């Protein structure tokens, strides 16, 4: 058997490579944030958002995390489009996921403000937001809406394909993410922040699972 008969077509290899970024983006983001939460002095996960890790002497770690995982998510979105093929649903699913990735990149460029004692030396409470913090909040909101919408578009695609389990996984992820984001935005306190943190982990797990599923289906 020759190498030509065992090597997948170039188009399939490219698609799988792109989807591979979707597989590793979530674990990379979660591992980076978890390590910072465990080691950054003054950071309290019941009071501070992960975005605030972009401040202080080690703030560059979170900035790089946003930029790298955002770029990986955009690459995965291109892979999704290639894997799902032509069609309006495919375009929307990939486009919305790509918009979420772009929002992560923008979150790395426009930092959230220090607040409520983090980094150490920051006064308690919330100060008047800076312009870059306002941009950060805006792009984060748009990115979260895009992610939730992407979950429901994927759910519709899976439902039409007769894959009910994947459709419900996508719907539940979107509902949980949207609900906990609204809960956190209401200012309900520690429970709201921790529930949204759990929803972020769920959303990354969903993207990883979707990327693996599509990766396995390429060329079949």
Backbone as a ProteinNet text record, in pm:
[ID]
protein_1_A
[PRIMARY]
XXXXXXXXXXXXXXXXXXXXXXXXXXXXXXXXXXXXXXXXXXXXXXXXXXXXXXXXXXXXXXXXXXXXXXXXXXXXXXXXXXXXXXXXXXXXXXXXXXXXXXXXXXXXXXXXXXXXXXXXXXXXXXXXXXXXXXXXXXXXXXXXXXXXXXXXXXXXXXXXXXXXXXXXXXXXXXXXXXXXXXXXXXXXXXXXXXXXXXXXXXXXXXXXXXXXXXXXXXXX
[TERTIARY]
86	0	89	62.8	146.6	100.7	191	157.9	40.6	27.5	-79.1	-216.3	-225.3	-355.6	-386.4	-288.7	-311.6	-318.8	-267.4	-266.2	-399.3	-468.9	-595.5	-574.2	-677.4	-665.6	-624	-556.1	-508.4	-622.9	-737.3	-850.9	-895.5	-898.2	-938.6	-835.5	-708.8	-603.7	-610.9	-638.6	-650.9	-770.9	-883.5	-1004.3	-981	-916.8	-888.9	-792.7	-695.9	-602	-674.9	-764.5	-842	-930.4	-998.4	-1084.4	-1002.3	-877.8	-790.7	-771.5	-770.7	-760.1	-882.2	-998.8	-1119.2	-1115.1	-1040.4	-1025.9	-941.9	-835	-740.3	-763.6	-843.3	-862.2	-923.1	-1028.3	-1095.7	-1007.2	-945.1	-855.8	-743.7	-689.9	-584.5	-635.7	-754.4	-812.3	-839.5	-906.9	-943.7	-819.5	-719.4	-596.6	-523.3	-517.4	-448	-516.9	-649.2	-722.7	-715.1	-730.3	-724.2	-588.9	-481.6	-347.7	-330.5	-385.6	-373.5	-456.4	-577.1	-662.5	-593.7	-523.5	-457.7	-331.4	-272.5	-141	-136.7	-234.6	-229	-274.5	-188.3	-219.1	-335.6	-431.5	-543	-662.5	-648.3	-761.4	-857.7	-984.9	-1090.4	-1196	-1208.8	-1304	-1449.3	-1477.4	-1615	-1644.8	-1541	-1559.6	-1506.8	-1408.4	-1342.8	-1371.6	-1383.6	-1401.8	-1265.9	-1262.7	-1137.4	-1072.6	-1154.1	-1100.3	-1007.6	-1031	-949.3	-807.5	-785	-650.5	-555.6	-609.6	-526.2	-455.5	-478.7	-414.4	-298.6	-209.8	-97	25.4	131.7	258.4	247	160.5	142.6	18.8	-33.7	-153.6	-135.1	-10.5	17.3	-22.4	-22.9	-58.8	-203.8	-292.8	-433.6	-456	-381.9	-394.1	-356.8	-244	-202.2	-304.5	-361.6	-463.4	-582.9	-628.6	-739.7	-703.1	-586.5	-547.4	-530.9	-462.8	-434	-560.5	-639.8	-760.7	-865	-864.4	-954.4	-917	-786.2	-740.7	-769.9	-752.1	-783.2	-932.1	-1016.4	-1161.3	-1199.5	-1137.6	-1163.8	-1121.7	-1004.1	-958.2	-1055.8	-1104.6	-1201.9	-1330.3	-1370.4	-1491.3	-1476.1	-1357	-1330.5	-1339.2	-1284.9	-1293.7	-1437	-1520.2	-1661.9	-1730.2	-1702.1	-1762.3	-1722.1	-1596.5	-1548.7	-1607.7	-1619	-1668.6	-1817.7	-1895.1	-2039.9	-2079.7	-1991.8	-2021.9	-2106.9	-2150.9	-2227.8	-2364.7	-2422.6	-2555.8	-2564.2	-2685.7	-2705.1	-2675.7	-2721.5	-2698.9	-2550.8	-2478.5	-2334.1	-2266.6	-2306.7	-2247.4	-2276	-2398.6	-2434.1	-2361.1	-2356.7	-2289.6	-2143.1	-2076.3	-1934.8	-1914.4	-1999.1	-1984.7	-2003.2	-2102.7	-2127.6	-2014.9	-1965.7	-1853.7	-1728.6	-1708	-1596.2	-1608.8	-1732.7	-1755.6	-1720.1	-1749.6	-1710	-1557.3	-1488.8	-1342.9	-1288.3	-1348.6	-1304.4	-1324.9	-1433.8	-1458.7	-1352.4	-1304.6	-1195.8	-1068.7	-1038.6	-921.3	-936	-1054.4	-1078.7	-1068.8	-1113	-1104.3	-959.3	-870.3	-729.1	-665.7	-722.1	-668.9	-718.6	-845.8	-906.7	-929.5	-845.3	-846.3	-965.1	-1010.6	-1103	-1026.5	-1096.9	-1031.5	-998.5	-892.7	-872	-988.9	-1024.2	-1131.9	-1133.8	-1196.1	-1227.7	-1106.7	-992.2	-874.5	-783.9	-814.5	-724.7	-693	-562.4	-445.1	-424.6	-340.7	-316.6	-279.4	-341.4	-321	-436.8	-524.8	-644.3	-745.5	-804.5	-901.6	-1022	-1089.4	-1210.9	-1319.6	-1413.4	-1525.3	-1491.6	-1587.1	-1574.5	-1551.4	-1446	-1417.6	-1494	-1488.7	-1549.7	-1478.5	-1553.3	-1488	-1413.3	-1300	-1223.4	-1285.3	-1237.6	-1293	-1262.3	-1141.2	-1107.5	-1186.2	-1222.9	-1307.1	-1447.7	-1497.5	-1630.1	-1629.7	-1519.7	-1508.5	-1502.1	-1426.1	-1414.7	-1551.9	-1630.5	-1763.2	-1854.1	-1843.3	-1927	-1894.4	-1765.1	-1727.3	-1754.8	-1740	-1771	-1919.4	-2004.6	-2147.8	-2185.7	-2128.7	-2156.5	-2106.1	-1985.8	-1928	-2012.8	-2063.8	-2146	-2277.3	-2336.4	-2459.6	-2432.3	-2318	-2282	-2264.1	-2200.9	-2179.6	-2312.5	-2401.3	-2532.3	-2608.9	-2608	-2676.9	-2616.3	-2484.2	-2417	-2463.6	-2479.7	-2528.2	-2663.2	-2752.3	-2885.8	-2885.3	-2795.9	-2784.4	-2731.6	-2629.8	-2579.1	-2688.8	-2768.4	-2877.4	-2974.6	-3005.9	-3096.1	-3033.7	-2904	-2834.5	-2837.9	-2809	-2808.6	-2948.5	-3046.4	-3184.3	-3226.7	-3194.5	-3230.3	-3157.6	-3038.6	-2961.1	-3003.6	-3103.1	-3150.3	-3061	-2974.6	-2882.8	-2933.8	-3037.6	-3106	-3018.1	-2927.7	-2840.3	-2751.8	-2693.6	-2607.8	-2690.1	-2812.8	-2899.6	-2931.2	-2963.8	-2995.2	-2872.4	-2758	-2633.4	-2608.8	-2631.8	-2611	-2712.6	-2840.4	-2944	-2918	-2887.1	-2862.6	-2742.9	-2637.7	-2519.8	-2557.2	-2632.3	-2673.8	-2761.7	-2857.2	-2948.1	-2874.1	-2786.4	-2710.6	-2620.4	-2553.9	-2463	-2540.9	-2650.7	-2730.2	-2788.1	-2840.3	-2902.3	-2803.3	-2686.6	-2588.3	-2525.3	-2513.5	-2461.9	-2559.1	-2689.3	-2789.8	-2790	-2772.8	-2767.7	-2649.9	-2533.2	-2414.6	-2432.8	-2490.1	-2509.3	-2604.5	-2688.3	-2783.5	-2714.1	-2586.3	-2512.8	-2550.3	-2587.1	-2636.1	-2525.9	-2398.7	-2291.6	-2214.8	-2157.9	-2064.7	-2126.5	-2249.7	-2313.6	-2327	-2361.5	-2378	-2244.5	-2138.5	-2006.7	-1959.2	-1974.5	-1930	-2013.2	-2143.6	-2228	-2190.3	-2155	-2113.4	-1978.7	-1889.4	-1760.7	-1782.4	-1874.4	-1906.1	-1964	-2044.8	-2103	-1996.4	-1895	-1784.3	-1711.6	-1687.3	-1622.7	-1710.3	-1842.2	-1934.8	-1928.4	-1925.9	-1922.6	-1794.5	-1681.7	-1556.1	-1561	-1620.6	-1632.9	-1720.8	-1826	-1915	-1838.3	-1759.3	-1684.8	-1582.6	-1517.9	-1423	-1492.4	-1608.2	-1682	-1729.6	-1780.1	-1826.3	-1709.5	-1596.2	-1479	-1431.8	-1431.8	-1392.1	-1489.1	-1618.1	-1719.5	-1699.7	-1683.7	-1667.2	-1533.4	-1429.7	-1297	-1305.7	-1375.8	-1387.5	-1467.5	-1557.2	-1642.5	-1581.3	-1470.3	-1407.9	-1352.8	-1390.6	-1340.7	-1418.2	-1523	-1599.2	-1713.2
-119.7	0	123.9	218.5	337.2	445.6	542.6	654.4	733.8	737.6	816.7	763.1	629.6	571.3	577.6	606.3	610.9	753.3	848.7	987.2	1054.1	1112.1	1179.5	1296.8	1335.7	1452.4	1577.2	1667.6	1789.9	1867.2	1877.1	1953	1895.3	1763	1700.1	1725.8	1722.4	1746.6	1890.1	1983.8	2123.7	2140.9	2080.5	2091.1	2032.8	1916.1	1853.9	1938.5	1998.8	2084.8	2203.3	2263.8	2377.2	2335	2221.5	2172.3	2133.4	2093.2	2059.7	2175.7	2297.7	2414.5	2426.5	2385.9	2387.2	2284.7	2178.2	2074.7	2124.9	2197.8	2235.7	2375.1	2459	2596.2	2598.1	2520.5	2518.8	2470.5	2353	2307.5	2406.9	2472	2570.3	2689	2740.7	2854.9	2819.8	2705.9	2666.6	2642.4	2575.3	2547.7	2677.2	2770	2896.7	2976.1	2989.4	3067	2999.3	2867.5	2795.5	2814.5	2807.8	2826.5	2967.1	3065.2	3203.2	3227.3	3171.5	3186.9	3129.3	3018.7	2951.3	3022.1	3104	3160.5	3312.9	3382.3	3528.8	3583.1	3657.4	3714.5	3812.3	3796.2	3889.8	3856	3756.7	3724	3631.6	3669.9	3592.9	3556.1	3427.4	3388.1	3412.1	3443.9	3476.5	3625.8	3704.9	3849.7	3905.6	3836	3889.7	3802.2	3867.4	3796	3759.9	3654.5	3611.1	3722	3808.5	3918	4008.5	4019.6	4108.6	4055.2	3928.5	3872.8	3941.2	4015.7	4086.3	4206.7	4233	4345.4	4297.6	4389.4	4357.8	4313	4281.2	4244	4119.3	4026.7	3903.4	3908.3	4026.5	4040.7	3994.6	3997.6	3956	3809.9	3728.5	3587.1	3574.2	3648.2	3642	3708.6	3814.4	3879.5	3781.3	3712.7	3612.5	3499.3	3460.6	3355.1	3395.2	3518.1	3567.5	3566.7	3620	3632.7	3496.2	3404.4	3274	3190.2	3181	3098.8	3161.4	3294.2	3359.5	3325	3330.7	3294.7	3148.3	3061.2	2919.6	2898.5	2973.4	2961.5	3006.8	3112.7	3158.7	3051.1	2990.2	2881.9	2765.4	2730.4	2621.9	2654.2	2781.5	2821.5	2799.3	2828.8	2801.8	2651.6	2572.5	2427.8	2378.2	2438.4	2402.8	2427.8	2542.5	2576.3	2473.5	2436.2	2339.1	2200	2165	2031.8	2017.3	2122.6	2115.3	2136.5	2197.3	2218.2	2341.3	2353.7	2471.3	2470.7	2588.6	2600.5	2715.9	2767.3	2882.7	2849.1	2733.2	2694.9	2679.7	2620.2	2604.9	2741.2	2833.2	2966.8	3038.8	3026.5	3091.5	3028.4	2895.4	2826.5	2867.8	2865.4	2901.2	3050	3132.9	3277.5	3323.1	3267.4	3305.2	3256.1	3135.3	3085	3169.7	3209.6	3297.5	3433.1	3483.5	3611.5	3600.9	3485.8	3463.6	3466.2	3400.6	3403.2	3543.2	3621.7	3759.7	3841.5	3810.8	3879.4	3848.9	3725	3689.3	3767.5	3777.9	3854.9	4000.6	4057.6	4196.7	4213.6	4111.1	4118.1	4122.9	4061.5	4067.6	4201.4	4268.5	4398.9	4510.1	4504.2	4606.5	4545.9	4582.2	4520.6	4565.9	4473.9	4511.3	4590.4	4669	4751.4	4670.4	4710	4655.9	4700.5	4619.5	4660.3	4574.3	4625.3	4551.6	4477.1	4546.3	4489.7	4405.2	4392.8	4317.9	4401.6	4406.9	4350.4	4417.3	4357.8	4415	4562.9	4642.1	4786.8	4860.1	4787.1	4848.2	4874.1	4993.4	5023.2	4929	4907.8	4826.5	4889.9	4806.7	4856.6	4875.1	4935.6	4955.4	5103.1	5133.5	5271.5	5306.7	5432.6	5475.5	5403.4	5333.5	5253.7	5339.6	5288.8	5355.8	5323.8	5392.6	5369.6	5228.6	5179	5045.8	4937.4	4964.3	4869.9	4866.9	4982.5	4988	4911.8	4926.9	4851.3	4701.3	4666.4	4525.8	4468.3	4538.9	4490.8	4478.2	4572.6	4570	4450.7	4431.3	4320	4185.9	4181.4	4058	4025	4126.2	4103.7	4053.1	4115.4	4072.6	3930.3	3900.7	3767.5	3661.6	3692	3594.9	3569.3	3674.6	3657.8	3569.9	3593.4	3512.7	3366.2	3341.2	3203.4	3133.8	3200.4	3141.5	3113.4	3211.1	3191	3074.8	3062.1	2951.7	2817.9	2809.5	2685.5	2644.4	2741.3	2708.9	2677.9	2740.5	2706.4	2564	2530.1	2392.9	2294.5	2331.7	2245.1	2217.3	2320.1	2301.6	2210.5	2226.9	2141.1	1995.2	1971.8	1834.9	1774.3	1858	1808.7	1762.5	1840.8	1801.7	1674.6	1652.5	1533.8	1411.6	1429.6	1319.2	1287.1	1382.4	1360.7	1437.1	1379	1446.9	1476	1383.8	1405	1526.7	1540.1	1655.6	1783.7	1773.4	1891.1	1940.7	1848.6	1889.2	1938.5	1878	1925.3	2071.5	2101.9	2238.2	2333.9	2292	2379.3	2406.4	2301.7	2318.2	2409.1	2392.2	2478.9	2624.3	2650.2	2787.2	2845.4	2766.9	2814.7	2841	2749.4	2766.8	2888.9	2904.7	3018	3149.4	3157.3	3280	3310.1	3206.6	3227.2	3272	3209.3	3247.1	3383.1	3417.4	3550.6	3658.2	3635.3	3730.9	3738.3	3624	3618.1	3699.1	3682.1	3756.6	3905.7	3940.6	4082.2	4151	4072.2	4130.6	4175.2	4136.4	4174.3	4093.8	3966.1	3882.4	3834.4	3855.4	3823	3697.2	3635	3524.2	3406.5	3369.5	3254.8	3278.5	3401.3	3434.8	3426.2	3477.3	3474	3330.2	3248.5	3109.4	3029.4	3056.4	2983.5	3018.9	3145.6	3184	3121.9	3113.3	3048	2902.8	2834.2	2696.1	2689.7	2788.4	2791.6	2813.6	2894.1	2915.2	2783.5	2707.6	2576.5	2484.5	2485.7	2404.1	2443.1	2573.2	2618.9	2574	2583	2535.4	2384.7	2311.5	2166.3	2133.9	2211.7	2193.1	2214.7	2322.9	2348.7	2239	2191.5	2081.7	1957.8	1924.9	1805.4	1817.8	1935.9	1958.3	1944.9	2000.9	1995.4	1851.4	1773.8	1632.8	1556	1580.3	1511.1	1541.2	1669.1	1705.9	1656.2	1659.6	1611.3	1464.9	1385	1242	1216.5	1310.2	1290.7	1336.6	1409.5	1460.3	1343.3	1340	1237.4	1106.7	1101.8	978.1	975.1
0	0	0	-87.6	-100.3	-4.8	16.4	104.6	50.8	-83.1	-144.5	-107.7	-81.1	-49.6	99.9	182.9	326.5	380.6	310.8	356.8	322.6	421.9	392.9	297.9	223.7	134.8	213.6	143.5	208.4	272.9	203.6	257.9	391.6	404.1	530.1	639.1	603.2	702.2	755.3	667	708.8	801.9	764	846.3	984.8	990.2	1119.2	1202.6	1137.7	1209.1	1271.6	1197	1248.4	1365	1351.2	1459.2	1581.7	1558.7	1670.9	1766.4	1712.6	1799.1	1889.2	1837.3	1919	2030.3	2008.6	2111.2	2228.2	2198.6	2304.2	2362.3	2296.8	2345.4	2484.9	2506.4	2635.2	2748.7	2735.6	2842.5	2872.6	2768.1	2789.2	2870.8	2834.2	2904.8	3050.4	3072.9	3208.6	3294.1	3238.3	3314.3	3349.3	3253.9	3278.5	3388.1	3378.4	3479.1	3615.2	3618.6	3746.6	3813.9	3735.3	3791.6	3847	3775.7	3823	3947.9	3950.9	4068.7	4192.1	4172.6	4284.8	4331	4246.5	4279.2	4288.2	4231.5	4232.7	4367.5	4432.9	4563.4	4554.8	4644.2	4653.1	4566.5	4478	4390.8	4464.8	4465.7	4531.8	4427.9	4391	4286	4321.9	4449.7	4486.8	4471.4	4446.5	4431.6	4300.5	4241.5	4121.7	4000.3	3884.3	3758.4	3699.5	3619.2	3557.4	3475.2	3417.6	3336	3415.2	3545.9	3627.6	3648.5	3614.6	3621.5	3523.1	3427.4	3329.7	3389.9	3517.6	3585.7	3672.7	3707	3793.6	3716.6	3788.9	3726.9	3639.4	3678.5	3601.7	3512.5	3493.9	3412	3268.9	3222.1	3084.4	3060.8	3167.5	3150.6	3104	3168.5	3128.4	2993.5	2966.4	2835.2	2724.6	2741.9	2643.4	2634.7	2748.7	2749.6	2664.7	2681.5	2599.6	2450.5	2418.7	2278.3	2211.4	2279.8	2220.8	2207.6	2314.5	2306.1	2213.8	2204.7	2109.5	1966.9	1936.2	1801.6	1771.6	1872	1853.1	1824	1893.2	1872.3	1732.2	1683.6	1546.3	1446.6	1469.9	1382.2	1384.8	1505.7	1517.4	1441.6	1444.1	1372.1	1221.5	1170.1	1028.3	1001.7	1095.1	1081.8	1085.9	1171	1178.7	1044.3	986.3	856.1	750.5	748.5	650.9	678	806.3	840.8	813.5	841.1	821	676.1	597.6	456.2	430.7	306.7	266	332.6	344.2	401.5	498.2	515.2	602.4	748.4	794.6	933.8	963.4	869.8	886.2	897.7	813.3	814.5	946.5	996.4	1122.1	1240.7	1244.1	1354.2	1361	1246.5	1242	1268.2	1208.9	1225	1368.6	1436.7	1575.3	1667.2	1641	1720.1	1695.7	1570.9	1539.5	1606.4	1617.1	1684.8	1832.8	1892.6	2032	2045	1951.7	1952.8	1936.9	1848	1828.6	1955.8	2027.6	2154	2257.9	2258.8	2350.8	2317.7	2188.5	2147.1	2191.4	2168.5	2207.7	2359.4	2435.3	2581.5	2627.3	2548.9	2581.7	2548	2450.6	2409.1	2500.8	2537.8	2623.8	2762.7	2857.2	2990.4	3075.6	3161.3	3267.9	3372.6	3450.3	3552.4	3678	3749.7	3884.5	3972.6	4072.5	4162.5	4287.2	4389	4511.2	4569.1	4575.3	4639.6	4553.5	4425.1	4335.7	4214	4177	4246.8	4383.2	4468.6	4601	4591.8	4676.7	4673.2	4611	4540.4	4482.3	4593.1	4597.1	4703.3	4697.3	4809.2	4810.4	4723.5	4679.8	4601	4454.4	4382.2	4238.4	4209.3	4135.1	4096.7	3968.2	3931.3	3804.7	3690.2	3602.6	3497.9	3396.5	3349.7	3244.9	3109	3005.8	2872.6	2824.1	2856	2806	2880.4	3006.1	3079	3019.1	2976.3	2913.3	2780.8	2704.8	2579.9	2610.5	2714.2	2754.3	2785.7	2864.8	2901.7	2779.9	2688.3	2568.3	2479.7	2451.7	2363.5	2431.1	2565.4	2637.1	2624.4	2639.7	2626.1	2487.9	2384.3	2246.9	2224.4	2275.6	2258.9	2327.8	2447.3	2519.3	2446	2390.5	2312.4	2190.8	2125.3	2007.7	2045.7	2161	2205.1	2232.5	2302.7	2332.7	2203.5	2112.1	1984.2	1906.9	1912.7	1845	1900.8	2032.5	2094.3	2034.9	2017.7	1967.2	1817.2	1743.3	1601	1586.9	1664.6	1663.3	1703.4	1803.3	1848.2	1733.5	1655.8	1541.7	1437.2	1413.2	1316	1360.7	1488.1	1539.2	1539	1571	1572.6	1433.9	1332.6	1194.6	1151.9	1208.7	1174.8	1257.1	1344.3	1426.4	1544.2	1584	1696.4	1818	1879.6	1988.7	2108.3	2143.8	2258.5	2241.5	2123.8	2096.6	2090.6	2039.6	2034.2	2175.4	2266.4	2402.8	2477.6	2454.6	2515.1	2475.9	2349.5	2301	2361.8	2367.6	2424.3	2572.5	2647	2790.9	2815.1	2735	2749.4	2726.3	2620.4	2591.9	2700.8	2750.8	2854.9	2985.5	3024	3148.5	3140.2	3027.4	3011.8	3017.2	2942.7	2940.8	3078.5	3145	3275.4	3381.2	3385.3	3487.2	3458.1	3329.6	3296.2	3344.2	3321.6	3367.9	3520.2	3585.4	3731.7	3784	3721.8	3764.5	3738.6	3623.7	3589.2	3685.7	3753.5	3848.8	3977.1	3994.2	4113.4	4235.4	4214.2	4324.2	4417.3	4383.5	4475.9	4442.6	4548.1	4530.5	4456.8	4491.1	4425.9	4276.1	4238.6	4097	4023.1	4086.1	4021.6	4004.1	4108.5	4100.9	4001.4	3993.4	3897.8	3754.7	3731.3	3596.5	3563	3661.2	3639.1	3595.4	3662.4	3624.8	3483.9	3446.2	3312.1	3205.3	3237.4	3143.4	3117.8	3225.1	3210.3	3125.1	3149.5	3070.3	2922.6	2893.8	2754.5	2684.7	2753.9	2694.9	2672	2766.8	2750.4	2630.5	2611.6	2495.7	2365.8	2359.1	2236.8	2210	2316.1	2300	2245.9	2302.4	2259.3	2114.8	2078.7	1941.4	1843.4	1880	1792.1	1773.3	1882.4	1871.7	1782.2	1800.8	1719.4	1570.5	1537.3	1397	1342.5	1427	1388.4	1345.4	1423.5	1393.3	1265.9	1233.1	1115.8	985.1	991.7	868.8	786.2	659.3	568.2	571.4	656.8	665.3	561.9
[MASK]
++++++++++++++++++++++++++++++++++++++++++++++++++++++++++++++++++++++++++++++++++++++++++++++++++++++++++++++++++++++++++++++++++++++++++++++++++++++++++++++++++++++++++++++++++++++++++++++++++++++++++++++++++++++++++++

